[in-house]
Amino acid sequence: MTDEERHRRHLSASNVSQVCKGGVESVLHVLRDCPAQLGIWVRFVPRRRQQGFFSKSLFEWLYDNLCDRSSCEDIPWSTIFAVIIWWGWKWRCSNIFGENTKCRERVKFVKEWVVEVYRAHSGNALVGSTQPRVERLIGWVLPCVGWVKVNTDGASRGNPGLASAGGVLRDCEGAWCGGFSLNIGRCSAQHAELWGMYYGLYFAWEKKVPRVELEVDSEAIVGFLKTGISDSHPLSFLVRLCHNFLQKDWRILLGLLD
């Protein structure tokens, strides 16, 4: 929320922008009128269009620019506009709720992002026109009689970032045998996947399950366990922990969810 909205809900002592200290922080102030953002707009918006550009209401301003079919240096203005407001909001939130960062070459940074976004979109459109999208259904399959299936997963917000993992155990009839979830802290997505796999194996071993089908959705993680990993790799410690369980006196099938 903007400081204007946070103040209205009694979540903030002031509705003045914490970034520029120059006025009430509304959505339009963040995206267009804040001096930090204004300096970027005047570099992109032609002088003849600036009066109308800076005088519109929020919804009129957003609608007109996102529907604008003109181009600037062979890139659609709507793409340039969208990238600039995305960057402005992201930078503002980072400064208020995260790290107080400075971007000295803001215009150069935004221009590079505009080009990258445009190329990515053009590339996807080209691929989409030559290679039709194929829908592939995936689902959970019962394990064999006498086996227990362990499904684990992990995720990281930011990669690296705050991460968590979890897993479930179900028998050959699909009945619930147990489950777990854990807050890992800050790590990469692959670290989180491996922690989930490790605790899934640990949980099954503690329950004295004799036959386990371990199923994950990461092809890279399955490859680490099947082909090995060098000792210098940052994931080698976790891979060894999982390998220790694979070598215990029980039967384990390792597979990829498909």
Disulfide bonds with the S-S distance in Angstrom:
none
